[in-house]
Amino acid sequence: MYPVDRNGARLSLRELIIDDVEAVHSIYGNAEATAHLSFTPRSREEVGGIVSRSIASAADSPRVEYALGVVQRDSGDVIGFARLAMDPHQQRAATMGFALRPDSWRVGYGRETVRLLLTLAFIDLDLHRVWAARAPMNTASAKTLLASGMTEEGVIRGHVHVHGAWRDSITYGILREEWSAGEES
């Protein structure tokens, strides 16, 4: 599916463009924003490569990755990076993740971003299952994923090597029928 243009009440998900490098760097280059991610802050050059690869992967057929900008609708500012990647080990399934600029935290944008990603997954891509993983210390992400209807499923021990040590990941999942039931209520 190309292009992605999913709109929520305050946010949109859209394809990245090369002009988004600085906005994405304000997230991926920020120590606070990456504190619970699976990598340390990235340089501007590294972020340029991420954005370039994301743009190129949008043309793949079949498309296996949706790396998208999270845009504040009223300002047009890119405040986040969202990703939905097809899971090669599961039929009609994907993993998702997102990161937002710290100055946009605590106003419900995380939950809206997850809802937009789930709508993309279940409506546009007709997937069966979506899963996500978070760092154990990222309690804000836990609240966001649970509030979005996801279920905590377990722990992947020693999953990510970051900051010189192995870290566990806590996993969450949601099935299409669970999401549909939540959307109706």
NORSULNOR-V633707 format. One record per run of one state. SS is the DSSP state (helix for helix, strand for strand, loop for the rest). FROM is the first residue (numbers start at 1). LEN is the number of residues. If there is no record, write none. Layout:
ss=SS from=FROM len=LEN
ss=SS from=FROM len=LEN
This chain:
ss=loop from=1 len=4
ss=strand from=5 len=3
ss=loop from=8 len=3
ss=strand from=11 len=5
ss=loop from=16 len=2
ss=helix from=18 len=11
ss=loop from=29 len=2
ss=helix from=31 len=4
ss=loop from=35 len=9
ss=helix from=44 len=14
ss=loop from=58 len=7
ss=strand from=65 len=8
ss=loop from=73 len=5
ss=strand from=78 len=9
ss=loop from=87 len=6
ss=strand from=93 len=8
ss=loop from=101 len=1
ss=helix from=102 len=3
ss=loop from=105 len=4
ss=helix from=109 len=16
ss=loop from=125 len=4
ss=strand from=129 len=7
ss=loop from=136 len=3
ss=helix from=139 len=9
ss=loop from=148 len=3
ss=strand from=151 len=12
ss=loop from=163 len=2
ss=strand from=165 len=11
ss=helix from=176 len=9
ss=loop from=185 len=1
